[in-house]
Amino acid sequence: MQLSLIFLVNSRGIQFGVRAGALVREGFNLFASNVREVCKEHLAMKRIHLGVLMVMLALAPLAKAQVKAGTPAGVEEELKKLDHKWLDSERTGDLDYCEKFFADSYVLVLTNGQTYTKAQWLGILRGPDRPTLEVLDPTDIKVHLFGKVAILTDHTTIRGHDSKGVRMDGEYNVFRVVIKQNGSWRATGVVMNQVAAKK
């Protein structure tokens, strides 16, 4: 059965749902269209109270095909290492790497619905209000490869504080999209969903 993974981004956070529908190509066309719309909206206002970011993935038949054919040699490991390199660069302030790695279409969607373009996010990381990140660690990384598009999902632990010393610790389930451009993988989108703290 083909599956569609729906991401609903609003002021209350991100809710995940799964429903039947559509082909992979249609899904990625829709994803690209929605990312462009999110970016256009964000240029007009700093907060998006309701934006729909949908990625439709026909996972079942593709997963079966990948099990039979096998993932291209080294690609899965390369993308997992890339996930770590990405977050290490943000944590340590290697912004030259981030500048090259983030595609021009890059958009970051936080759990509260706040969105940032590439320029806006790098501006924060370079600015006086840059957060101090003591831990930025992705685990349980899963790779879904569709030609020149890769979907990475992981569980990311964040420990640190903002520029005023306020703690910003948390656990997040993160959805990342990277695309291959001119032979190199580049980040084009991130959606974060905070995991409720255990009582």
Phi and psi in degrees as a GROMACS rama.xvg file:
@    title "Ramachandran Plot"
@    xaxis  label "Phi"
@    yaxis  label "Psi"
@TYPE xy
-78.698  140.836  GLN-2
-117.734  144.767  LEU-3
-118.462  128.24  SER-4
-100.779  119.277  LEU-5
-108.622  128.814  ILE-6
-112.875  117.607  PHE-7
-104.305  117.74  LEU-8
-107.54  118.574  VAL-9
-148.004  -174.843  ASN-10
-67.6447  -15.2193  SER-11
-92.2558  -2.88075  ARG-12
119.455  -156.905  GLY-13
-121.223  125.902  ILE-14
-110.336  139.018  GLN-15
-107.406  141.209  PHE-16
-145.344  160.166  GLY-17
-129.163  131.276  VAL-18
-142.954  163.533  ARG-19
-75.0565  150.761  ALA-20
156.827  160.997  GLY-21
42.2811  166.533  ALA-22
-93.6629  163.474  LEU-23
-59.1794  -44.1907  VAL-24
-61.47  -43.8956  ARG-25
-63.055  -38.4103  GLU-26
-62.7785  -46.6447  GLY-27
-70.798  -32.8845  PHE-28
-61.6054  -41.8344  ASN-29
-67.7534  -40.0944  LEU-30
-58.9976  -49.413  PHE-31
-59.8405  -41.0587  ALA-32
-62.2878  -43.3017  SER-33
-69.7749  -36.2599  ASN-34
-62.4742  -42.673  VAL-35
-61.8714  -40.2291  ARG-36
-65.2289  -39.9798  GLU-37
-61.2189  -42.892  VAL-38
-63.3152  -42.3448  CYS-39
-62.0038  -43.3997  LYS-40
-62.8521  -40.1086  GLU-41
-68.8853  -29.7771  HIS-42
-68.3626  -23.5787  LEU-43
-89.9037  -25.2887  ALA-44
-154.508  151.578  MET-45
-78.8109  -20.1639  LYS-46
-124.779  142.949  ARG-47
-115.219  112.913  ILE-48
-78.2831  -29.0378  HIS-49
-146.671  109.963  LEU-50
-135.982  135.868  GLY-51
-103.674  119.441  VAL-52
-115.165  100.986  LEU-53
-111.472  131.042  MET-54
-122.92  117.332  VAL-55
-101.492  117.398  MET-56
-120.627  124.866  LEU-57
-88.8815  79.2541  ALA-58
-75.1457  -39.1313  LEU-59
-59.6829  -57.5405  ALA-60
-65.6044  -34.6121  PRO-61
-69.7266  -40.0344  LEU-62
-61.5448  -42.4802  ALA-63
-62.5878  -41.8018  LYS-64
-64.9481  -38.1798  ALA-65
-68.7312  -35.1586  GLN-66
-62.8763  -39.8944  VAL-67
-74.5296  -44.5047  LYS-68
-86.0799  -27.1444  ALA-69
86.1181  148.084  GLY-70
-73.3278  140.816  THR-71
-50.0268  138.992  PRO-72
-51.0429  122.37  ALA-73
80.776  -10.3847  GLY-74
-67.2235  -44.8156  VAL-75
-61.7954  -45.0068  GLU-76
-65.1529  -38.7755  GLU-77
-60.412  -42.6287  GLU-78
-72.1181  -33.1364  LEU-79
-66.8879  -42.1269  LYS-80
-64.7206  -35.2991  LYS-81
-63.2232  -38.8416  LEU-82
-59.4585  -45.7852  ASP-83
-65.5322  -43.3232  HIS-84
-61.1992  -41.8948  LYS-85
-56.0319  -54.3589  TRP-86
-72.0583  -34.5587  LEU-87
-61.0435  -38.1796  ASP-88
-66.6365  -38.7456  SER-89
-69.2502  -38.7003  GLU-90
-67.6382  -42.5252  ARG-91
-89.5671  -8.65762  THR-92
84.5832  25.2532  GLY-93
-81.3802  73.9672  ASP-94
-79.8532  -16.7134  LEU-95
-64.2008  -40.8515  ASP-96
-64.2593  -47.0405  TYR-97
-59.9822  -40.0536  CYS-98
-57.1002  -43.1814  GLU-99
-77.2922  -35.478  LYS-100
-76.6755  -35.4908  PHE-101
-76.0617  126.055  PHE-102
-68.8371  159.321  ALA-103
-60.7736  -26.377  ASP-104
-86.2074  4.22428  SER-105
-55.2375  134.342  TYR-106
-139.826  133.351  VAL-107
-109.637  127.62  LEU-108
-115.8  116.122  VAL-109
-83.8916  172.301  LEU-110
-66.3495  -23.5953  THR-111
-91.7854  6.37381  ASN-112
92.6867  -7.52202  GLY-113
-66.1156  134.534  GLN-114
-121.22  151.131  THR-115
-135.801  136.094  TYR-116
-80.9858  175.652  THR-117
-55.9926  -50.9264  LYS-118
-62.6625  -39.5454  ALA-119
-68.8242  -43.1062  GLN-120
-68.1889  -43.8512  TRP-121
-64.5879  -32.9221  LEU-122
-61.8436  -39.9957  GLY-123
-66.6253  -44.9828  ILE-124
-66.3204  -25.1153  LEU-125
-92.4279  -15.1495  ARG-126
-88.2722  178.396  GLY-127
-68.6861  -19.6572  PRO-128
-94.8039  15.533  ASP-129
-57.1884  131.319  ARG-130
-72.1915  152.509  PRO-131
-94.4689  116.888  THR-132
-106.494  108.563  LEU-133
-82.2742  -38.3376  GLU-134
-134.459  130.919  VAL-135
-145.291  84.814  LEU-136
-123.447  115.417  ASP-137
-88.9551  135.981  PRO-138
-132.495  170.856  THR-139
51.3304  47.9029  ASP-140
-75.8021  127.922  ILE-141
-116.028  138.726  LYS-142
-117.922  128.883  VAL-143
-123.268  112.877  HIS-144
-104.892  128.869  LEU-145
-132.269  79.747  PHE-146
66.3572  -117.784  GLY-147
-93.8037  11.7241  LYS-148
-120.386  132.835  VAL-149
-126.484  134.869  ALA-150
-104.149  122.93  ILE-151
-113.304  129.431  LEU-152
-118.548  140.814  THR-153
-152.509  169.681  ASP-154
-108.97  115.216  HIS-155
-109.518  130.06  THR-156
-99.8738  128.702  THR-157
-118.595  129.078  ILE-158
-131.629  130.25  ARG-159
165.853  -164.883  GLY-160
-149.83  158.781  HIS-161
-80.9891  -176.097  ASP-162
-66.1  -15.2412  SER-163
-99.208  2.51356  LYS-164
90.7086  3.34546  GLY-165
-77.5005  127.415  VAL-166
-63.2364  143.879  ARG-167
-135.301  46.3976  MET-168
-78.0654  146.797  ASP-169
-179.561  167.261  GLY-170
-116.955  136.312  GLU-171
-136.305  140.676  TYR-172
-94.5207  125.752  ASN-173
-123.886  138.446  VAL-174
-113.108  119.852  PHE-175
-122.813  143.577  ARG-176
-121.973  126.743  VAL-177
-125.041  147.069  VAL-178
-126.253  153.121  ILE-179
-96.4043  119.925  LYS-180
-126.347  123.67  GLN-181
52.5542  38.5066  ASN-182
85.7938  -1.39098  GLY-183
-122.888  145.075  SER-184
-78.9515  136.189  TRP-185
-136.009  142.847  ARG-186
-79.0933  134.388  ALA-187
-123.493  -15.5528  THR-188
-165.381  147.129  GLY-189
-140.607  132.9  VAL-190
-125.099  126.064  VAL-191
-110.142  139.447  MET-192
-131.4  113.63  ASN-193
-73.5941  137.029  GLN-194
-86.1013  130.697  VAL-195
-61.0586  136.942  ALA-196
-65.5911  139.721  ALA-197
-74.2535  136.278  LYS-198
